[in-house]
């Protein structure tokens, strides 16, 4: 009898270990999957779930995610340019906290880990299709290129509907990715559509998308309202819908595989539309972006519209918490997890402390002397957006003689430049390409196009001072170099692509520079 008791006692630790291992395996199997879908250059007004774009854009995939989860009405990227926006997403840090990664086309600092890398380290299968973190140099780890968004899955191709649309078959590559998954393994897949990034096939929106220029509800006041601009907008809309079509296919793939309920589906964009006075600037159309999140197993009440101001730096802590990794990785985030909003059943304003977000930019493209940027910091609070331009003597869109390279080339840009050259409309050129004052303040609740700068209005003096004080206090706490007089460090970081370095000086000496995102006419005529 005594011998039997010892056998039992000796067996208990083994039994307990087996039970612990089983519990850990079960916990790993129930960790949520992640499908992160990010369009390339789409403003928030242009996903149809918001009901703000009339009938010229339809996005049933995005709308399905919003209806099955949460539609965020006030989501902002801190920086409205590809590389820095994506760096903020992946690290949970604001651009002024990211050293080189605050700039466009940078070397990604080795010290900053991404939540995708951390998920991979914890057992997730990770991968991406299309555009991951880019453009720039991610660096190396253990002698191999860092996989900031996981292993690439771009092998599957298809006949694209236009020459400007990527031939990568995004949805088919998700299927390839899932075949690499082990039984019960959680996964994280990044769908980075190349659309609606320029260039576009002019007229494709009307010819292939069966759209009419009269479908457009309104043209922003800072662009000409004519057939050329409206067709440019329709071409943009056509590419958004193409991005959405692959999203719809991916949702079906996961649904058919029985994985959709336990998958966090996030759909957003990296920055606003690639038109003058949007992408690369600091206005509502630039930084205010679409965001819908669906998680059948994790969002308490679906179909809600949430008004809280949220930032892209909130994605990292949200996903790390969902995966059970809070405090267990080297990722130090500035953002705040969205999980409390998921668990709430409230619509509208859920968390009263989420009443503002910070914005900012440094160098977002080439074309200024000495590779200088156009530094800005801003705050959005309520209906107000307040910004400080730290180098107002510089050209915000890049220098005229190099073609305003901070604005992608396209018909709308050419229309504005030609009108200025002809002397028929200098005002719209000034709004998109002219120099700005030191401060800007707009009431975007009543002035969505940010046409009336209230920064010098005496009635807003106290409000402006309060916004500046709050913004600068938070920037100091976050150790923004701009707040300690060391902001010029951002101009010293080199472009990761040697072909882009010293662009202005080389161009002015007559070197034929490659600027494929800009029309030849945009800078040749300005050079004379």
N, C-alpha and C positions, 0 to 999 in steps of 0.2 A: 504494500500500500504506500509506504513511504517512498519507494523507488518510483512509483507511478506519479506521485506528487511532484517529484523533481523533474520528471519528463515533461509534465504539464508546465511547470514554472519555466523550464528552459525553453519551452516552445513559445511562450508568450511574446518575448521580444521579436522572434522571427515572424510570428503571426501579426504583431503590431506593425512591423516594417512592411509586410506585405500589404496590410490595409492602408498604410500611409502612401505607399507607391500607387495603389489603386486609386486612392483619392486624388493624388497629384495628376495621374493620367486622366482621370475624369475631368478634373478642373481644366487641364490643358485642352482636352477635346471640346469643352464648352466655351472656351475663350472665343470671342467674336471674330469673325473674318472681317476684312476691311476692303472695300472697293472705293478708292479715291479717284474721282473723275474731275478733271480740270481742263476747261476750254482755254484756248490761247487767244486772249484779247476780246472778251465779251462783257459788256456793261450790264448791270443788274436789271435795267428796265427791259431788257430784250430776252427774257425768259417769260413765256406766256402765262405762267402761274401768277405773276404779279399783276396781270391785267393792265399793263401800262403801255403796250405797244400796238394796240389795235389788232388788225388781222394780217399784218405783214410779216409776223413771225409766229410760228407754232412749234412748241417744244413739248410734245406729250410725254417724253421720257422724264424730263425734269419735273413736269407737272405731276407725274405719277409718284416720284420720290417725295415731292412736297405734300401730296395728298396722303401718302402712307406714313408720313413722318412729320417734320417741322419745316415750315417755310420761314427763313430768317429775313426780316424786312430791312435790317440795318447791319449788314456784314461789310467789313472794310478790310482791305489790305493796307498795311502801313506804307507800302511803297508800290506805286503803279507801274512797274517794269518787270519783265520776265524773271531774270536771275534773282534780284533781291526779294521779289515777292515770294518766289518759290523757296528761297533760303529762310524767309520768315516762317513759312508754312512748316518746313521740315525741322526747324530747330526750336520753334516757340519763342524766338527772341526778336526784338525790334531791329531794324536795319542798323541803327547807330550802335547796337551792341554786337555787331557781327564783323567788325574790322573790314577786311577786303570784300567780304560778301555783301556789304552795303551797296556796292557798285554793280553795274551791269558788266557782264563778261569778265568776271574776276577769277582769281585763284581762290578756291574754297578753303578756308582755314582748317588745318588738321585738328585743331583743338575742339571743334564743334561737331558733335555727333548728331545724327538725324534719328527721328523716331522709327523710320523704316529700318535703318541699320540695327537699332536696338531690338525691334521685333524679330529681325532675323537671328540675332544673337540668342533670343529666348525661345527659339523653336519654330517661329513662323516661316512659311515659304513666302519669299518676297520677290516681286518682279514688276516690270512696267512695260507698257507698249506706247509707242509714239514718242512724246517729249517728256523726259523726266525733269531733273534739275538742269537747266540750260538757259542761255549759253554760258560757257566758262570751263575752267579746268577743275575737276573735282579732287585732283591729287591722287596719291597712292596710299595703300595700306598693305603691309606685308608683301611689297613688291608688285602689287596688282592695282589696277585702277579702282578707286573707291566706288562702291555701288550705293550712291546716296538714296536712290529709289529702288534698289534691288536689281536683279539680273534683267537684261533687256530681252523682250520678246517682240521682235519686229520682222521675223522671217516671213510670215504670211502676208502676201500682197494681193491686190485686187486692181481691177480697172476702175480708176477714180472717175467721177462724173465730169470733172474739168481738169485741165492741165495744171491748175494751181492747187488743187486738193491733193493731199498726201495719198500715195498708193498703199500705205500700210493698212492692212485689214485688222483694225483694232479688236473687233469682237472675236474674230477667228484666233487671234493671238491669246486672248483670254482662255479659249478652249485648250490651246497648246499648253499654256501655263498650268491649268488645272490637272493636266495629265501627269505633270511632274510632282504632284502632291501625294504624300504618303497618307495612308488611311487615318482619318481623324485629325490630320495636321491642320492647324489654323493657317490662314493665308492672308496676305496683304498684297493687293494688286493696284497699281497706279495706272490709270488710263489718262494719258496726257495727249489729248487731241491737238493736232497742229492747226486746227481750224478754230475760229475764223481769222487767224493771222494772215496778213497780206503776203504775197500778192493775190488778187482775184482775177478771174476771167471776166472781163467787162461784159455786162449784159447777161451773165449766167443766171442771175436772180429772176429776170423777166423771162428768158428763153427756156431755161431748164427747171426753174422753180415755179414757173407759171404765176409769177407775181406781177402786180401792176404798181406803177409809181403812185397812183392815186390811193393805193392801200395804206401808204405811210400816213400815220396820224399827224405827225409833226416833224419838222426839221429843226434841230437846235438853232437858236437865234444867232449863233456865232458862225454859221456856215451859210453860203448862198442857198436859196431854195429854188433849185432849177432841176431840169431833167437829168443832167449829168450827176449831180450830187445824190438825187433820189435813186438813180440806178446803182450808184456806188453803195448806198445803204442796202439796197435789195440784194446785191452780191454778197455783202456781209451777212445778211439774214440767211441767205441760202447756205452759207457755210456753217452757221450756228445750227441750222436744222440738220446738216450732215453729221455734225458732232452728236447731236441728240439721237439720230437714228442708230448710231453704234451703241449709245447708252441704252436704248430700248432693247437692242439685241442682247446686251450683257445682262440686263435684268432678267430676261427670259432664260438665258443660259444658267444663271444661278437658281432661278425658280425651278427649272426642269431638273436640276441636280439636287434639289431639296436643301439648298444652302442659303436662300434669300432671307429667311426669317432670322438667322443668326449672323447676318452680315450688316455691318455699318456701311451704308452707302452715302457718300458725301459727293455732292455735285456743286461745282463752283467754277470760277475763272481766275486767272492770275492777275489781270488788270483790265482796265476799260478798253473800249473799241479802238482800233488803230487808225484814228482820224485826228485831224488837228484839234488841239486844245483838250485832248483826252489822254490817251496812253502816254505815260511819262510825265504828266503834270500832277497837280494836287488840287483837283476839283471833284465834285460829286460824281460825274460821269467816269472819272478816272479810278478813284479808290473805292467807291461804293459798288459792291459786286453781288452777283446772285449767289445764294446759298440755300440748298435744301439738303436735309439729312433724314434718312430713313433707317430705322433699326427696329424691326418688328419685336424682337425679344428684349429690347432695352429702352424704348421710348414709351412712356406710360400712356399718353393720350395722343393719338395720331391726328393729323389734319389741322394742327394748330398753326397760327401765324404769330410769330414772336417779334416784339418790337425792341428788345434789348439790343444795345450796341455791342457787337462782338467783333473781335479782331482775328485775323489769320493766325496770330500767335497763340490763339486758344486751341487750335487743332492738336498740337503736340501733347499738351497735358491731358486733353480729352482722350486721345487714343491710347496713350500710355496707361491712363487709369482704367480704361475699358479692358485692356489686356492684362491688368493686374501688375503693372510694372512701376507704379508710382513710388518714387524714392529708391528704386532698385537699378537705376541706370545712371550714366554720366550726363544725361541731358538735363540742363538747368534752364528751365523756361521762365519767361516773363509773363506768359499768358495764364489764363484761368480756365480750368476744365468746364466744359459745357454739360457734364453729367448731371448736375443739379437741375438744369433746364430739362434734360431728358426725363428725369424722374418726376418732374412737376406735372400737374394736369392743367396748369394755367396757360391761357393765351394772352396776347398783348404784352404788357410789361411784366416779366416774371421776377427779375432781380433788379430792384431799384438802384443798386450800386453800379449797375452796368449802364451808366448814363453818358459815357464819353469814350472816345478812342483817340490815340495819338497817331499822327502821320508824319512822314518825312522822306526825303530823298537826297541823294548825293549825285554821283556821276551816273547818268542813265544812258549815255551814248557818246560817240565821238563827235568831233567837229568844232571844238573850241580850242583856243591856243593852250599849249602845254597840257593837253588832255584834261582840262579842268571840268568840273561838274557844275551843277546849278543847285546849291544846297538850300533846302527848305525844311522847316518843321511846322507842324500844324496840329490842331485839335478840333475834333468834331464833338459838339455838345448840344443836345436838343436839335434845333433846326439851324444852328450856326456852325460855320466852318471858318476858322481863323488860321492864317498862315503867316510866317515870317520868311521873307526871301533874304538870305544872308549875304548874297552877292548880287544885288539888283543891277549893278553895272554890267553884268554879263547877259548874253542872249539866252533866254530860257529854253528855246527850242534848238539851240546851236547857232553858230554864226551864219549870216546870210551868204557869205562868199563860199562856204562849203555846203550849202543847200539845206540848212535847218535840219540836220541829220537826226535830231531827237523826235522828228515826226516822220513816220513811214510814208514813203511816196505812194501816191494814188490820185485818182481823179479829183477828189475834193480838195486835196492840198494844192494841186495844180490850178484849180479854179480860183482859189483864194490868191495864190501868187500872181497869176495872170491879171486878175482884177486890180491888184495893187500896182503892177507894172504899167497897166493901161490908165491908171489914175481914176478908175471908175468906182472902186470901193477899197479905201485904205483902212477903214474901221475894222473890218473882219480880219484883215492881215494883222492889225495891231493886237486884236484879241488873241490870236493864235500864235503869232511869231514875234510881236513887239516886246520891248523891255517893260518890266513891271515895276511897281513901287516897292518900298521896303515891307509893307504890310498889306494883307488882303483880308477882308471880312465879308462874308456873304450869308444872307438869310435864305438857305436852300429850301425852306418850307414855302416861301413865296417867290423865290427866284431860282428855280431849278437849274437854269443855264448859267448862273453866277455872272450876271451882266452888270450888276450895280455894286461896286465896291464901297462898303460902308465903313472902311477903316478910318476915314477922316471925318465921318459924321459925328458931330458933338453928342448927339443923342445916344450913341453907342460907345462913348468913351469909357464909361465905367465897366460896361460889359466886356469890352475889348481888353481892358486892363486885368480884369478878373480871369479871363481865358488865358491871357499870356502868363499870369502868375502861376496858375495851376499847371499849365503846360511845362513851364520852365522848372518848376519844383519837381515834377515827375521825371523830366529829362535829366536833371542833376542827380536824382536818386538812382537813375539807371546808368549813370556815368557816361552820358553822351559827351564825346570830346568837344562838340560845339559849345557846350555850356562852360567849359574850362579854357576856352581860347585855343584849343588844339584841333579844331575842326578841319584845318587844311591837310591833316594827315590823310583824309579820304582822296584828295587829289594826287597824292604821291603813290598810291597803289597802282601798279601797272596793269594794263589790259592783259588778259591771259592769251589773247591772240596777237602774235607779233605784227600781223598785217594791219592791226588797228592802232598800234602805238604811234604817237606823234603824227596822227592823221593830219591835223591842221597844217603843221609846218611842212610836211611832205607834199601835201596838196598844193600849198601856196608856191612851192618851188617848181611846180609843174609835173610832179609825178602822177601818173595815172592810177588813181586809187580805186579799189573795189568797194563800191557802196551799193550792193544789189538791192537793198531795201529802199533806195531812193531813185526817183526818175532822173535821167540825165538833165532834163530841162529845169529841174528844181534848183540846181546850183550853177549850171553853165550861164544862164541868163543873169543870175545875180552877181556872178563874178565880174561881169563887164562893167 
